[in-house]
Amino acid sequence: MKILIVEDEIKTSSFLKKGLEENGFEIDVEANGMNGLQRATSVDYDLIILDVMLPRMDGWSFISKLRAEKKSTPTLFLTARDGLNDRIKGLDLGADGYLVKPFAFSELLANIRMILRRSPERIANKFVIEDLELDLDTHIAKRGGKRLELTPKEFLLLLLLMRRKNEILSRSIISDQVWNIHFDTGTNMVDVHIRRLRTKVDDPFPKKLIKTVRGMGYTIESQAS
């Protein structure tokens, strides 16, 4: 597996390169967005690890231009920017994951392996699971051709479930990815939002896609390959 790291902090990129090579990955490193984009569009990588704050071209512009070039290389943002709006922006622009610094290396490895083993039905910035569609360019979700009126949080929650279809997502993972809360709040916040999402995504349709796995979490199931 070949990974491109685009990171301007030398200590961080060296740490990442050494650790990932020890885990069997082939690593290239670029220290600015412009050079990183040139390499990303000319070489086929299995994954790109990308900072947001980069010289010559920031991470937002990088991934926007990468997707405009029709390159669907899986991309993981690794950044100190921990705001919910930043997380939403990164995913909206086409990132496959968003991990906030500081991080545990084991957590990074888990994110990388999770992204690499996914195979969502993705065409450019559109995700399709059976008759459910989500378009990142237009920020529109549809089922059976009918537009779903989703709140921003519901859209992000649906995006997370669709990106990671057939994976069981715990409440803590969902709260981390959607609300940037890294601990159990002791509330039923996730359950409430899942219930609201179901009323729009599942209730009007005969086939139910969002599944509850008792004691573990939630998933969107699809038998399509």
N, C-alpha and C positions, 0 to 999 in steps of 0.2 A: 504494500500500500504506500502510495506516494503523497506526501503532505507538503503544502506550501505554507510557511509562517510569514506573515507580514506584520512586523513588530519593530519599532524604532528603539526600544530599550534593550541595550546589548545584553545586560544581565538576564533579562527575562527571555529573550530569544535564545541565548546560549543554554539556559536551564531547560527550556522547552525542547530544543534540538537534542540535547544529551539524553533527556529522559525518554523522549519518543523513539530515538534510535535504539536505546536499550530495550525498548518494547517491540522492536522489529519493523519500525516504519522507516521509510526513506524520506529524508527531510531536505527541503530547500528553504532558504531564508532570504527575505528582502527587507530593507530597513525603511523604505518609503512607499507610499501608495502608488506612485507613478510606475516605478520599476516593478512593483508587485503585480500591477495590472498587466503590464507588458508580458510578464512571465506567465500569469494565469491564463491569458488569452492565446498563448503560443504553445503551452505544454498542457497535457491532460493530467490533471491531479485527481486523486480520490477525495481530497478534502482541502479546504483553505481555512487556516486559523488567522483571524483578522482583528487588529485593534481598531478602535474608532479614531482616536486622535493620532494621526500620522502626518509627517511632513510631505509636502508636495501634492498630496491628495488624501483627504480624510476617508475613513472607512465607509461612510454613507455614500460618497461619490464613487468609491471603488466598486461597491456591490451594485450600485445603480448602473454603472457603465458595463460591468461584467454581465449582468442580466440583459442589458440592451444588446450585447453582442451574442445573445442566445446561448451563453454558457451557463449551464445548470449545475456546475460543480458545487457539491454540498459545501456550505460555508458556516463556520462557527465564529461568532463574535466573542472575543476575549478582551474585556475592557473594564476600566474602573468606573465607567458611567453606569450607575445603578438605578437611575430613575425609571419609573414605569413607562413614561413616554418614550425614553430611549429604547427600552426593550421592545415596545410596540413598533417603533420606527424601524428597528433592525429587522424584525420579522416581516413587517409590511414590505420592506425593500427586497426581501427574498432570502434572508438568512435562515438556516436550518436549526440554529441553536444560538443561545445567548448566555454566556457565563461571565459572572462578575468577579473582578480581582478584589481582594486576594482570594485565592482558590487553593484547594487541595489537589495535588497532582492526580490522586486516585479519582477525584471527581471529574477532572478533565478527561482522563482515560475513559471513564464510564460514558461521558458525553460523546466522545469520539466514536467509541464502539457502537453506541446506540444510533448515532447518525449514519454510520457506515452500513449498518445492517438493515436500515429502513429501505423500503422501495415504494414510496408513495406514487400514485398515478398522477404525475405532474407534467403539465404542458406549459412551458414558460412559467408564468406566475399564477397558474390556475391549478387547483387541487380538485380531483374528481374521485368520489367514492360512490359507486352505483349511480343513483340519480341525484346525488348531492354534489353541488359545485361551490367552490369558493375561489373568488378572483381577487388577488392581491392588488392588481393594477387599478381596478374600479372600486375595490372595497365592497363588493357585492357578493352575497351568498344566495344561492337558489336551490330549491329542491323541486324536482319534477317540472322544471322550467319556471316555477313561481318564485318571485323574489321574497326572501326572508327579511323581515324588519328586525335587525339585531342592534343592540346597544354596542358601544365599543368593547366593553368587557366580554359580552357574549360572542362577539366576532373573534376576539383573541382566544377565548376558551375553545370555540369551535375549530379555529386554526390549529391550536395545540393538539386537539384530539385527532384531527385529520392528518396532520404531519406524522403523528405517531400511531397510525391506525393499527389495530390488533395488538397494541401494547396496553397493559393495565397500568393506568396512571393513578398513583396514590393521591390522597387529598393534599399531602404535604408538597408533592411535586407540582400539582396544579396551582396551589397557592403561591409557590415560589415563582413559577413561570408566568402566571397571570397577574398576581398582585405584588410580586417581589417581597413576599413574606417568607422568611426562612425558618419558621418554626410553627408548631401547632398552636393556633389561636384559641383552641378550645371552643370554637363556635361552629355552627353548621353553614358557614358562609359558602363553601364550595358546593355543598348539597343543594342549597337554595338556588344558586346560579345554574347548576346542572338541571334542576327541575324547571326553571324558567326557560332554559335553552331547549329542553325536550318539548315544551308546549309549542314551540315554533318549528323545530326540526322534525320531531317524530309524531306528535299527537294528530296532526291532520292527515297523516299518511299511513297506509296499512302496514308497511314494513318498518320496524323500529331498528334504528342503527346504533343509538347510544345505549350501552349496556352497563348495568351495575354488577360488579363482581364483589359479592358479599365479603366484608372484612378486608378488602384490598383496594378498591377504588373503581375507576370508570374506564371505559374504552369504547371506541367506535369499531365495530366489527365489519369486515368485508371478506366475503369468500372469493371475490374476483382476484385473479393473479395480477 
